[in-house]
Amino acid sequence: MFDKDFPRTLAAVSLLAVAAAAQAQGQGWRPFASATAVYQGQADLDGGGKYEAWSAILRAGLLGDLGGGTRAGVVLNLDRSDYSFSDPAAFGGVSPWSVVQRYGVAAPLSFAWRDGWSLGLTPSVDWIHEKGARSSDALTWGAIASATRSFGGGDRLGFGLGVFDRLEETSVFPLLIVDWRLSDRWRLTNPLPAGPTGPAGLELDVRLDSGWNLGLGAAWRSTRFRLSETGPVANGIGEERGVPVFLRATRQFGNGTTLYLYAGAVTSGRLRVEDASGTLLREVDFGTAPLLGATLSARF
């Protein structure tokens, strides 16, 4: 699925995670994993042409309680997106990219503070690139810092700030952290981080008598990656932005497994191509794209 240029750093971290899992048994640590399949349907490109994409998103890791209100974890990320362009006149009739891969690791850490507050820090390192690009040129790194207040009944409110070095660009963005019970059935939350939309948004959730939950939400999504050395813009930078608006259906099972089904659309979409130093070469809006996805997650 992923090319032979898989970074040695990620392999080393994977071995450490396996060792940690072996030592963590019986000490309050819990492994988890999730797999997501996403289809983003055909969208019209301004200036002519269409494109669509299939994606697979894999997450696995450990989360544990260190005592005294301190929690830590490690999360491994593996993603692949296959893009298909048809007559993209906006890009000179040539597909700007094809297969984009991501692999990386995040290390969430949180501390209980006082009066129900907790402080969090999640540093992460990722390599995001089109197949055929050098991983050494595709490093994205940074961290999200957060402060969250817990209330009775499991309600939480908080805020965060993300700062990332993303391939010739420094990205700084605020985050709103919400998990709030509106009634016995209704909650306002952030979307599932491992799902097809990402967590940067809001979702209204309702619990049904059938055992299913339904959600309606929207999120902001942006992916920035290094382009192939042999593509039309050698060693350049590609970016895909959009606002997924979605309906979600969720069912929990007794063995710690949860199924999430998604249907919606990506709106306000935009594709960008930059040269190797980050100078904009082409920016193209795309029309509303249908979105379908499914996530299966498990805690062990």
C-alpha positions in Angstrom: 0.0 0.0 0.0 2.8 2.4 0.9 6.1 2.8 -1.1 9.5 1.6 0.0 10.5 5.1 1.1 8.8 4.6 4.5 10.7 6.6 7.0 12.9 4.8 9.5 11.7 7.1 12.2 8.2 5.8 12.0 9.4 2.2 12.0 11.3 2.9 15.2 8.3 4.5 16.8 6.1 1.5 15.8 8.5 -0.8 17.6 8.4 1.4 20.7 4.6 1.3 20.6 4.6 -2.5 20.4 7.0 -2.7 23.3 4.9 -0.2 25.3 1.8 -2.3 24.6 3.5 -5.4 25.9 4.5 -3.6 29.1 1.2 -1.8 29.5 -1.0 -4.9 29.9 -2.7 -4.8 33.3 -1.5 -1.3 34.0 -4.6 0.7 32.8 -3.3 1.2 29.3 -5.8 0.5 26.4 -4.8 -0.1 22.8 -7.2 1.1 20.1 -7.4 1.0 16.3 -9.7 2.3 13.5 -10.0 2.0 9.8 -11.9 4.4 7.5 -12.8 4.2 3.9 -13.8 7.5 2.1 -15.1 8.2 -1.4 -15.2 11.8 -2.5 -17.2 11.9 -5.7 -16.7 13.8 -8.9 -16.5 17.6 -8.6 -16.3 20.1 -11.4 -13.1 22.2 -11.6 -13.3 25.9 -12.4 -11.9 26.3 -15.9 -12.9 22.8 -17.0 -12.4 19.2 -15.9 -13.4 17.0 -13.0 -11.7 15.0 -10.2 -12.6 12.5 -7.6 -10.7 10.6 -4.8 -10.7 7.3 -2.8 -9.0 7.3 0.6 -8.1 4.8 3.3 -7.3 6.2 6.8 -5.7 3.9 9.5 -5.1 4.8 13.1 -3.7 2.6 16.0 -2.2 3.4 19.3 -2.3 3.3 23.1 -3.9 5.6 25.7 -3.3 5.3 29.4 -3.7 6.8 32.8 -0.4 7.7 34.5 -2.1 8.6 37.8 -2.7 12.0 39.4 -4.9 13.1 36.6 -2.1 12.6 33.9 -2.9 10.7 30.8 -0.7 9.9 27.8 -0.7 8.0 24.6 0.9 7.4 21.2 -1.1 7.3 17.9 0.3 6.0 14.6 -1.2 7.3 11.3 -1.3 5.7 7.9 -3.3 7.3 5.1 -3.5 6.9 1.3 -5.6 8.9 -1.2 -6.0 7.9 -4.8 -6.9 10.9 -7.0 -8.4 10.7 -10.5 -8.5 13.8 -12.8 -10.4 14.0 -16.0 -9.5 16.6 -18.6 -8.2 19.2 -16.0 -8.0 22.2 -18.3 -7.4 24.3 -15.2 -4.1 22.5 -14.7 -3.1 22.6 -18.4 -4.8 19.3 -19.2 -2.4 17.3 -16.9 -3.2 15.7 -13.6 -1.5 17.8 -10.9 -1.0 14.7 -8.6 -2.2 11.1 -8.3 -1.5 9.0 -5.2 -0.9 10.9 -1.9 0.4 9.1 1.2 0.7 10.1 4.9 2.5 8.3 7.7 3.3 9.7 11.1 2.9 9.7 14.9 1.3 11.8 17.5 1.8 11.8 21.3 -1.2 13.2 23.2 -0.5 14.2 26.8 -2.9 15.8 29.3 -2.6 17.0 32.9 -5.3 17.6 35.5 -5.0 21.2 36.8 -7.5 22.7 39.2 -11.2 23.5 39.4 -12.0 20.9 36.8 -9.5 22.2 34.2 -7.1 20.0 32.3 -4.2 21.1 30.1 -3.2 19.2 26.9 -0.4 19.0 24.5 -0.3 16.8 21.4 2.9 17.1 19.4 3.0 15.2 16.0 5.3 14.5 13.1 4.0 13.4 9.7 5.4 12.8 6.2 2.8 13.7 3.6 3.7 13.3 -0.1 2.7 12.1 -3.5 4.1 8.7 -4.5 7.4 9.4 -6.1 8.4 12.3 -3.8 11.2 12.1 -1.2 10.0 11.7 2.3 12.9 13.9 3.5 11.2 16.8 1.7 7.7 16.0 3.0 8.0 16.6 6.8 5.1 18.3 8.6 5.4 18.8 12.3 3.9 20.9 15.1 1.6 20.6 18.1 -1.9 21.4 19.5 -2.1 22.9 23.0 -5.5 23.0 24.8 -7.2 23.9 28.0 -10.5 22.1 28.8 -12.9 22.4 31.7 -15.0 19.4 32.9 -18.4 19.8 34.4 -21.0 17.5 36.0 -22.4 14.7 33.8 -19.2 14.4 31.7 -19.7 17.8 29.9 -16.6 19.5 28.6 -15.8 22.9 27.1 -12.4 24.2 26.1 -10.2 25.9 23.5 -6.9 25.1 21.8 -4.3 26.5 19.5 -2.5 24.5 16.7 0.8 25.5 15.3 2.3 23.5 12.4 5.2 23.8 10.0 3.5 22.5 6.8 5.9 22.5 3.8 7.1 26.1 3.4 4.1 27.4 5.4 3.5 28.0 9.1 -0.1 27.3 10.0 -1.7 28.7 13.2 -5.3 28.0 13.9 -7.7 28.1 16.9 -9.8 25.2 18.1 -13.1 25.0 20.0 -13.4 21.8 22.1 -17.0 20.8 22.9 -18.7 17.8 24.4 -21.9 19.2 25.9 -25.1 17.4 26.8 -28.1 19.5 25.7 -30.7 16.9 27.0 -30.9 13.2 27.8 -30.7 12.5 24.0 -28.9 15.5 22.4 -25.3 16.4 22.6 -23.0 19.0 20.9 -19.6 17.6 20.1 -16.5 17.7 17.8 -16.4 15.2 15.0 -14.5 12.0 15.2 -10.8 12.7 14.7 -10.2 9.5 12.8 -13.2 10.0 10.5 -13.4 11.4 6.9 -14.0 15.0 8.1 -11.4 15.4 10.8 -12.1 17.0 14.2 -12.0 20.7 13.3 -15.7 21.3 13.4 -19.0 20.9 15.3 -21.6 18.1 15.3 -25.1 17.8 16.8 -25.7 14.3 18.0 -29.0 12.6 19.0 -29.4 9.1 20.6 -32.2 7.0 19.2 -34.2 4.2 21.0 -33.0 1.7 18.4 -29.4 1.9 19.7 -28.2 4.1 16.9 -27.0 7.7 17.2 -27.4 10.3 14.4 -25.3 13.4 13.9 -25.3 16.5 11.7 -22.2 18.5 11.4 -19.6 20.4 9.4 -15.8 20.7 9.6 -12.8 22.4 8.1 -10.3 20.1 6.3 -6.9 21.0 4.7 -4.2 18.6 3.4 -0.9 19.9 2.2 1.7 17.5 0.6 4.9 17.3 -1.4 4.6 16.5 -5.1 6.5 13.9 -7.0 9.9 14.6 -8.4 8.7 13.4 -11.8 5.4 15.2 -11.9 4.4 18.3 -13.8 5.6 20.5 -10.9 8.7 18.6 -9.8 9.1 18.5 -6.0 6.3 21.2 -5.7 3.5 21.4 -3.1 -0.1 20.4 -3.5 -3.0 21.4 -1.3 -6.6 20.4 -1.0 -9.1 22.4 1.1 -12.8 22.1 1.8 -15.7 22.2 4.3 -17.3 18.8 4.6 -21.0 19.0 5.6 -22.3 15.6 6.7 -24.8 13.3 8.3 -23.5 10.5 10.5 -25.1 7.3 11.8 -23.3 5.4 14.7 -23.8 2.1 16.3 -21.9 0.8 19.3 -21.5 -3.0 19.9 -20.9 -4.8 23.1 -17.3 -5.9 22.3 -15.9 -2.3 22.3 -16.4 -1.9 18.5 -18.2 1.1 17.0 -19.4 1.6 13.4 -19.7 5.1 11.9 -21.4 5.7 8.6 -21.2 9.1 6.8 -22.9 10.8 3.9 -22.6 14.4 2.9 -20.7 16.8 0.6 -17.5 18.8 0.5 -18.2 22.5 -0.1 -16.1 25.6 -0.6 -13.4 23.4 -2.1 -10.1 24.6 -3.5 -7.0 22.9 -5.0 -3.6 24.6 -5.0 -0.2 23.9 -6.7 2.9 25.7 -5.5 6.6 25.4 -6.6 9.2 23.7 -4.4 9.7 27.0 -2.4 6.0 27.6 -1.7 5.3 30.2 -4.5 1.7 29.8 -5.8 1.5 28.6 -9.4 -2.2 27.7 -9.7 -5.3 27.9 -7.5 -8.6 26.3 -8.7 -12.0 26.1 -6.9 -14.0 23.0 -7.3 -17.8 22.5 -7.1 -19.7 20.6 -4.4 -18.4 17.0 -4.2 -20.5 14.1 -2.7 -18.9 12.4 0.2 -19.4 8.9 1.5 -17.5 7.2 4.3 -17.4 4.5 6.9 -15.2 4.1 10.0 -14.8 0.9 12.2 -13.1 1.6 15.5 -12.2 -0.8 18.4 -10.8 -0.5 21.9 -9.3 -3.6 23.4 
